[in-house]
Amino acid sequence: MNDAIYDIECYSNFFSVVIYSPNSDKYFTYEVSERKNDIGRLANTINIMAGKKMRMVGFNNMEYDYPVLHAVLSYHKTRPSATWEKVCTIAKVKTNAIIDGDFRNRFDHVIWENNQIVEQVDLFKIHHFDNVSKSTSLKVLQFNMRSESIEEIPFDPRKPVDPKDFDKLLEYNKHDVQETYRFYLETVKAIEFREQLSKIHTKNFVNFNDTKIGKTIFQIELEEQLGKSICYSFDHEGKRQPRQTFRSKIALADVIFWYVIFKDKGLNLVHKWIQEQVLSGQTKDVFTGIDIDDLGELVHHCNKKAVKGKIKNLNCVVDGFKFVFGTGGLHGCVDPCTVESDAERVIVDLDVTSYYPSLAIENTVFPQHLGKEFCNIYAKLKKERMRHAKGSPQNAALKLALNGVYGDSNNVYSPFYDPQYTMAITINGQLLLCMLAEWLMEIDGLEMIQANTDGVTVRIDRKKTHLLEAVCKKWEAWTSLELESATYKRMFIRDVNNYIAEYDNGKLKRKGAYEYEIEWHKNFSCLIVQKAAEAFLINGTDIETFIRNHEDSYDFYLRAKVPRSSRLVIRYIFNDDVKQQYPLQNITRYYVSTTGGSLIKIMPPLPKKPDKWREFAVTKDRLVTVHDVIAPLENIDFDYYIKETEKLVKPLLKKLK
């Protein structure tokens, strides 16, 4: 391990860098302030690290920590005798330019690999936390990683720090390094995977998220086959521009495969309605907010619950099962219930293998500017993946390459951009799944349970599974696609995105509200609820017994999070109705207790009432105890956790007969 973990703090009168060396298990602290100026010592350390070809690991260091550090070191190189005030000013000016600058220009401050003094590894980028939907702070990770303490910055970064607080700020700086190191340990396998890819492709993948890895591997293959200019061109200033296909309009009739056919009248009307649509650039709203008057005869075959004359999603009800269409894929599900296999019937789950890539390959669908060779390369990568064992870096990378292209075809910054390609894949994907479902529903007694993006789940008489297999083979021959199947012992279904499925071998598939082994960007609050719900549903364990005897106290913790514009407080009301409240961190760890205070979120006023700050109870009608530093849990309000578990369980108690 030749990595060092670091973090910086920057104020107008204080600049610090703390570096941790795992090899020596030592922390190295560098301070620039009125009491000391370690800039020379810091520069010497960085040069030694560069000579040893070490890497500096941080959290969002590519867009913040390293640009500031690089600016300071560059200034020191030209003015080695500069005062501490000047060094702090350089650091603060760069900090303000990054934080206050236009988000669209955030990459202007990044120091790219060939100009870095020491190579940077950014955990923030590896985990794709720079994606808005996955944005996650180090403080949130401290909750998710079960850190001993969650610490937010103790001083206002817009103001100078009182010299008496310098040591406290250094301790905070060190704490962030410790937490970054803990997350680094959670990321080591992902980093090793990227290092292996870097050797295979002679390109540095270390700071790439999974999606970017997939797109880049596909792009490399395209450029090797079709030339370096296939994905990008260069303008008169030498700036790289992605080659793309823009569409002023997309006639959906032009993208639907000729072999899509239906017997059911409702599905035929859906087919016809989609064919009549012409999109003007936008793809996301084609299936939503549809005026009932525009549905024509289809209105008699759909769930037409409307708001202000519009239905939420295009849908079609076939033999009581509602198929819902959307740009994210097909959805459909029985009402909340438990579905079981038994001696007579079996639950069968059918998935299309590499569905979206296979649709493009088998039907020669491609972004127009990339040409038909796109499909040949797609097919080559799919075949190449099959040559490598599951779990190998080659297999994992090629899977990312296959799956990453579809999503990027609707990304206006991508060289794969062609929204007509996006619509061809998503629309045909839904229609072909509906075809499969329709053919299956012709089997007497077969029950549709779910339809979801790339597959369907059904329950069928065990004596008729040969009919199901025959339909699957017919559909595979008709579409040139492949189906994979699995059988479930039971399914506990709230809806299409929230369920537990138990395989015949006892393994569990958890989705949505029933997951507790989740990705780092998700909310790790109150995991006792999911675990208690699963114990009840799978093993019949009494909910109250499970919760009261649960030994992992951390599973009782919840996380409160508010933006910087808002505040969190804990409010106590005493016997004489005297209110007393205390401010909390914007990210606070707590549990629900029978004693304690009320957790209150205070939000800025609305424009129409500029003097009235808004208050909301975070855990309504319940008291809480805050534990930003972990301590034994006392007076747990077990009733709260039991009721939250019952919310997950009760809707599923009805059995599908």
Secondary structure, 3 states (H helix, E strand, C coil): CCEEEEEEEEECCEEEEEEEECCCCEEEEEEECCCCECHHHHHHHHHHHHHCCCEEEECCHHHHHHHHHHHHHHHHHHCCCCCHHHHHHHHHHHHHHHHHCCHHHHHHHCCCHHHCCCEEEEHHHHCCCCCHHHCCCHHHHHHHCCCCECCCCCCCCCCCCCHHHHHHHHHHHHHHHHHHHHHHHHHHHHHHHHHHHHHHHCCCCCCCCHHHHHHHHHHHHHHHHHCHHHCEEECCCCCEEECCCCCCCEEHHHCCCCCCCCCCHHHHHHHHHHHCCEECCCCCCCCEEEEHHHCHHHHHHCCCCEECCEEEECEEEECCEEEECCCCCCEEECCCEEEECCCCEEEEEEEECCHHHHHHHHHCCCCHHHCCHHHHHHHHHHHHHHCCCCCCHHHHHHHHHHHHHHHHCCCCCCCCCCHHHHHHHHHHHHHHHHHHHHHHHCCCCCEEEEEECCEEEEEEEHHHHHHHHHHHHHHHHHHCCCEEEEEEEEEEEEECCEEEEEECCCCEEEEHHHCCCCCCCCCCCCHHHHHHHHHHHHHCCCHHHHHHCCCCHHHHCEEEECCCCCEEEEEEECCCCCEEEEEECCEEEEEEECCCEEEEEEECCCCCCCCCCEEEECCCCCEEEECCECCCCCCECHHHHHHHHHHHHHHHCCECC
